[in-house]
Amino acid sequence: MTTLTFPLRLGTRTLAAAAVPFLTGSRDQLSHYEKEGLVTPFESLGEFLVGLIEDQGIGDRVEEIQRFLELCIGSTSHLYGGRAWLQLSLTTHEPGLGLAIFNDKRTISQRFFSFLDAGNIAGPAVDLARELCRPFADSAYGQLRAEFRSGQPTRLSVYPGWVLEPFRGHDGFAKLFDKLPPALRDQPIIEHARALAAIQSPELYPYGVGVSLTPDAEAPELKIYTTRFDRRSSPLRGEGCLQSLLRQLGMAHDQLLEVHDLHDRLWQASATKAIQVATSISAEHPEPDRVSLLYCGVDSSAALEAFADAGISADAERCYEQVDRHLGSQRPMYVGVGIGQGGLNQRIKLYEAAFFRDTDVSALERLRPRTRSKAAAPQPPLLLPARQQVPGPGLMAAPGFIYNMARDVFPTMLDLRARYGDVIDLSGVGARNVFFVFGPEGVQRMFRDNSANFVRGANFRNVANVVGNGIVVSEGEFWVRQRKQVSAALTRSVVHTQVDRMVEVIAQMIEVLDGFAVRGEWFDVAHQMREVTRRITLKVMLGIDEDEETTNISKTWEQVYDALTYFTTRPWQPPLSLPIPRYRAFRQAMDAFDERIFQKIAEHRINPKAKGDLVRFLLNAHDPASGRPMTERQLRDELVTVTSAGFDTAAVTLAWTCMLLAQNPWAGHRIAQEANEVLGDRLPTREDISKLTFTRLVIHESMRMYPAAWVLTRTCVEEDELCGYRIPAGAMTITSAWVVHRHPGHWERPDQFWPERFTKENSKGRPRASFFPFGDGPRKCPGEPFALAEITAAIALMCQRFVLRLKPDHPIELEPSFTLRPRHGLIMQLERRANPGPNRR
Ligand code: HEM
């Protein structure tokens, strides 16, 4: 039997069975492994898949899955005794199923093309695949893959020469490319593949080449796989070739370090010490930008630790759970981690091989809608019809684009909208699958009309370092249930009961400001506004109102804020586990904040009358479905979410409003008049808030011009259409209230401060999604009533008492941080009004 010895690990054995069976000389690997009790076959493929498909929520793909298997599994390899030997893959964050079929017969590409033919799938990508498969006509081994995701076109791949028969050896790739017909050899995609293969081949063992395509795609992806089983000459060591490969891809040194770091950990977890480097080259994007590392035979608990250290544990755990549920004690055979231009993209794929005694898949019929008749129900097209190409800057504009975005993102975004329009494709400047959406119609679809298709996605995951699984990051059913409970604590009627306590804090601030006014002192209004909103939030939500403690928490929070900005504004950060000073400070700050939150929860458990509305509210809340209260951890996550969401957004809105009022003293004067009329010499009550109508117009205008949440992102789950342009599945869509709130098609004189534009009369005909300071749709800010109450009361009282003045020579710059802060603060002086109004009850 086998002449190679492998460590006694299941992953290794399955790897051996899958990847190098031809080396072993065995004709029936599975019988051998089964006899030895090393792998256990599943009984029925059909029954197995029914559970998996239901669990993954891909019932709409059942017909295709059945068709694919029936067509392609028919003549399974005699290597496996005629039984189905499948590789399944599950990907974090994307429910779906990948199926790979191995075959040792020389029919792998024929089967691939029969499947394409049966589905009437044709086009340039298919032609290229055909050409590429030709040199492998006598290949001894190959693989077919299909990935099925709900509502998305199936991704099909063929690896006709999986072990590059007959091209084995270090110059295998070169031999392959020489064999291609001249017309194909000259194609840019092949040129790139050839260049990449040339970097790899001296150090890596050429392992396979494949074509991957979605039906109708103009551009297929070419994938090159290389393997090294020897650690000493691992491509990730020393001057190894992955480094040069990544350099070639334009990846930063930092990214390399991150790759190294994860690699080191996974290496220890890997039983076989094998690395596979896969490079995808897409014809559309000549610069290859995706490298995946495939770790083989990785021990799952060690891998989970490695992921946890890399800060990506939650996703991996979820995926492992799914694998576990379906494959029982079997463990992933490979773990794949993709690295894009933005670093580790945290999209982890787990592969497991399984085999089945019975390959009949007719059990899948059960999942097919009963009423559907083939004639009556036309299949939805796999892709939306191709629309106009999305405009965007090209490669030549890349240096200028990158420089301008880094220097000053705000005018750059405005300029892009003016040049390219409402939807802009950034792939030309290196951000593949990233789109700016600056038209209200597109924003409306993202946030309201098809919000389920635009999820939080990868870039929110770093926010989870702060808020755990709080509602600002959670998704799906869980988010729906939590959101109901959290929103209930923030409704207008609840906020009404809190106005008195908010106003107490504001009145204290007015006294502090009065001191500045009397002394003629310059002060940073942005800092003061942060203090007041934090005090309000801590007092009302958590019941913390001692001065010293509030000041300490406020200082602590600055460090958390710093980290939040860092996490959300950089495409890549080193893993959180690294002992970087910024991270250390963040962790200490977070621990201190958490400790206080847990204390507060404990206080409320002992004394239900303890202060802190939000703690009380959430402690008493119950999951509407299960009737269960929140766990301690979830309670903490929601408390941190709500308090942190309320700290700075309201503060920057207040600060920018003060600036606008200093620049437009007439508006401050009108607010003062309104406050005198509505309040007289009282402090505002809940009833007064809605009567301060001009104050509200000014606040709206301030949020239009300086939206605290200046940028909002989503990930498009299934292919969609925004403003008439096709957005591919998986794309990141970025909108900016800063830009949309200045859209010349919807705003008259957008750069001018004109609060009356928000009167009912003047708002007629303006699309809803042209103004979204609080977001929109199901994810709309639940804290809006709270924020508007505190901001309205504070602005009315400030204007009633003071005239605001900006320090003339102090620079005013926007800082594109987590919220829209003034970079150098806003230095102001206050002057008491002649008839200030006592502001007392
Ligand atoms: C002027 C002040 C505020 C502004 C401009 C603001 C803005 C926003 C925006 C734009 C979103 C939606 C984010 C998205 O769609 O991705 C949001 C979400 C949220 N806001 Fe606010 N917010 C403010 C104040 C507050 C306050 C005071 C609280 C709490 C008391 C709060 C709690 C939240 C929460 C919990 C979410 C997440 C909702 C979810 O994802 O389901 N916000 N906020």
Residues whose N, C-alpha, C, O or C-beta is under 5 A from the ligand:
A	BS01	HEM	I471 V472 R483 T641 V642 A645 G646 T649 A650 T653 A708 A709 L712 F772 P773 F774 G775 P778 R779 K780 C781 P782 G783 F786 A787
